[in-house]
Structure formats: C-alpha cells, structure tokens
Amino acid sequence: MSRFFDWTPDDNPAEILRPQSADDWRGLHERYAQAGDGAPLTRVLELAQEHGVVAIVIERRYIDADYRSEHAAFYSTTFRRYPSVCHRLHFFKSDVADDLANLESLNDAYVGYSVMRPLRHAPVGKTMMAAPPELATGTFCSTSETVHLFGASLTARGMPFISQDAQFLRCAHAAQWMVLRHSSLRYDTPKWLTADVQAAALGGVVVGRQVPSEGLSFHQMLVSLDRLGLSPGRLPLPRSRADSRAAGHLSLPGVLCRHVNSQFPVIVV
C-alpha cells in the first residue's frame, strides 16, 4: 500500500530538477524504473542529455488519456493497486524559473516530454521528443504537438513513442499506436487510445492468451489497423538496396535492407 501513496505523496503540482552530474541522472532513472529494467527510459534520459537539457519540470498528477484507458481496461482489474495518474517530464535546454513563470518564452529551448506511468517495469508512456542532434539533417517521420503546461503553450516536435508493458501492450500494439498517433497529429485522423488499439487487435486464431497479451500475429495487426481506419498492406523487405530500387521501394533505407531478411514483411499504412 505504501508504494501506491509514494507515487504522488503530496499535493505539490510540480517539481523542478536541475541535473548536473551522472549521479543526478541515475537517480532520476532509479526513481521510475526498477533495477535491470527501463531501457526505454535510459534512452529518453540519454536523448535529453544529448540535447543539453539543464532543467526538467515534473508535472505531477498528470491525467494521461492513454494510460487512463489502460488502467480502466486492465490495471484496475488486477489484484495489485495501481495509481491512475501519471507524471509528465518536460525537458528544457534553458533553466526555468522556480515559480514556472514565462514558460512560453522557453519554447525554443523545449526538447519535449515523456509521460511516466506508475509501472516500474515499464514506466515510459506517451513521449514526444526532438530527434537526436546527429539526425538533424536526416529525413525521418516527425510531427508537432501543442503541449499545455500550467497555462503555457509549448511545441513538441518528433515522432510519437510509447513503450510496451509486456502485459496489456506488446511491441506490436505500441508500434501501431505510434503510427496512429503520428497520423492523428499530422493528418487529423481520429485519435485512438492505447486501449482502443489493444481492443481492435483482439480476436482471430491465435496461440496463447490475449489478455495479458503474448503478442500479435501478422493478421491481427492488419485487421486492427483496418478497424481503426487505416488501409494497411504487406510489403516484403528486399535483401539489398539494389533490390529495393528495382522494386520501386526507394524510401527503404539501405541499412535496414542489409540486416532484415526478405522473408519478414513490413506493414505499410
């Protein structure tokens, strides 16, 4: 029971961190992920450091619609109690005032945010952060999102990300949610929640349990994307860049083609 109340032990709406050492970053990691877990969180914090983040605003008691849908559909039905609210970490390359005044003036220094779910084995929820600095001149999928933080409007740019929790959401669910959220933000298609994605993928001939999920079949992925309003297709991956060009798949990166056997298809939406 103590862990339940430790998640947000008081009514302070926000907390400001100014990490200055490796120990500070390690402490933040250990705060949300249990030992041996948290690779996505490790990458989120690495990315923040690569961008030169000097201040982190932790928005406490954040109501995240995606996690709330997961909580209603799954976590509230378990024998262990899970908080229904999240924390949202906002990353800035410039310092913020202690009273969080004039946040909108820091829009150019805003790197993005990452929602922390109260799941120590899989804390990283909805995340929107700028691409790594070394990819600044690259071509990649990205979009923008208006973020509201204590009355201030900020702009997060990047590719939506969420980690699987290995129970309610597996990697295929997470991948589909990312595609759907990108489509929603960029092309104004419907905004589906993670529980919607999980429910759309149920059914079909599968081996193993569906809740908690043991993963999706290829056909479940096709059906669920169709149910959620997209038109998916199957595209076998070529073995080389030359094969990719010959097939007209010019957008497939050569590094991917070299490392993926062509017997494994990719879903195109």
Secondary structure, 3 states (H helix, E strand, C coil): CHHHHHCCCCCCCEEEECCCCHHHHHHHHHHHCCCCCCHHHHHHHHHHHHCCCCEEEEEEEECCHHHHHHHHHCHHHCCCCCCCCEEEEEEECCCCCCCCCCHHHHHHHEEEEEEECCCCCCCEEEEEECCCHHHCCCCCCCEEEEEEECCEEEEEEECCECCCCCCCCCHHHHHHHHHHHHHHHHHCCCCCCHHHHHHHCCCCCCCCCCCCCCCCCHHHHHHHHHHCCCCCEEEECCCCHHHHHHCCCCCCCHHHHHHCCCCCEEEEC
